[in-house]
Amino acid sequence: MSDSPFAKRIVQNLLDTDFYKLTMMQAVLHNYPNAEVEWEFRCRSDEDLRPYLADIRHALESLADLQLSAGELAFLERIPFLKPDFIRFLSLFRFNPSYLYVGEEDGQVFIRLRGPWLHVILYEVPLLATVSEIRNRRLHADITLEQVRAPLYEKFDKLRALASDEELAGFNLADFGTRRRFSYTAQAEVLRILKEDFPGRFVGTSNVHLAKELDLKPIGTMAHEWLMAHQQLGMRLIDSQVAALESWVREYRGLLGIALTDVITMDAFLRDFDLYFAKLFDGLRHDSGDPIQWGEKAIAHYHSMGVDPRTKTLVFSDSLDFEKSLNIYRALRGRINVSFGIGTKLTCDVPGVRPLNAVIKMTSCNGQPVAKISDSPGKTQCRDENFIRYLKHVFKVDAAS
């Protein structure tokens, strides 16, 4: 058996993606099939990816060869909230390279997606995983799977040294690491170990293909793009978050009930998250800002509406490792349910490897700018300063955010 962390293919098939891309894609099909969007890729670190440009372009164009097999379609058919018409659509779906531009801008690799939301939505995760793995294949060709395994067992030992089994009784984590994984094979090995050696606390993965292969639960609901796009889908801007949540409720009728809070800051989100939504949604997901302060705000908000927080769940997913997750768990346990989605620190935590810090974000919808105002300073995302100022004014967000 080979100990190489690199398989022949980088992206295995159309299911080698995050589950929330499929759940959002179904909602787009049913609600906004004609929406046009644009996305842009940026490398956040001081790393020149241009030496890999030809390989990146070839690999991304090769995604057009992927299609779902009968077995993969049968797996999706067993998920009750994925509708037959959506699965039929997926059976016909192919990546269209005409929506993809790969080149250089400002001395760095630049990638743009432009086209129908319904047809570019699945590009994000395989695109990021492809860039990450191509870079890692070139820089770290000598890495072995044993070097992937060892840090994970060290994490288990450290967690058990920090907390007893009794204390960890309600400690749950999932894998959210596809987009920045060291490689596909490395992610698969990490999940195999988590399933076998961390039972009861490992609850699933965002990767649909690996959920199928390893008999795990696929996990995911919505991402930032869902709420961002609603800023330009025809409703008043002040109504955009409410419209995004309403549309989700109509689509899933109480299922997939974890809402993302940091598209226009947690405070602005909670002003829209009234008793109606608090009762309909199972909980909230944290992705920026101080996690414990955020959790305290969520608990206080539920209490203010007479909702018992112990009936709700907070999912944490911002740059987590085991120790950080344990600290959050200890601060909030017993008052609200908590769960953790760990990404890079599971799937790209290899000695001597600095994970690639790259993102691809929606920049416009229907020809107009969209924005994300994070709860972390300096992470606001928008290429139109006038729109950012207007968005902050409408939602009463501090201009310095």
Secondary structure, DSSP 8 states (H G I E B T S, - for coil): ----S--S-SS-STTSSBHHHHHHHHHHHHH-TT-EEEEEEEE-SS---GGGHHHHHHHHHHGGG----HHHHHHHHTSTTS-HHHHHHHHH----GGGEEEEEETTEEEEEEEEEHHHHGGGHHHHHHHHHHHHHHHH-TT--HHHHHHHHHHHHHHHHHHS-TTGGGG--EEE--STT-S-HHHHHHHHHHHHHHSTTTEEEESBHHHHHHHT--B-----HHHHHHGGGSSS-GGGHHHHHHHHHHHHHTTSS-EEE--SB-HHHHHHH--HHHHHHS-EEEE-SS-HHHHHHHHHHHHHHTT--GGGSEEEE-SS--HHHHHHHHHHHTTTSEEEEEE-HHHHS--TT-----EEEEEEEETTEE--BB-SSTT--B-S-HHHHHHHHHHTT--TT-
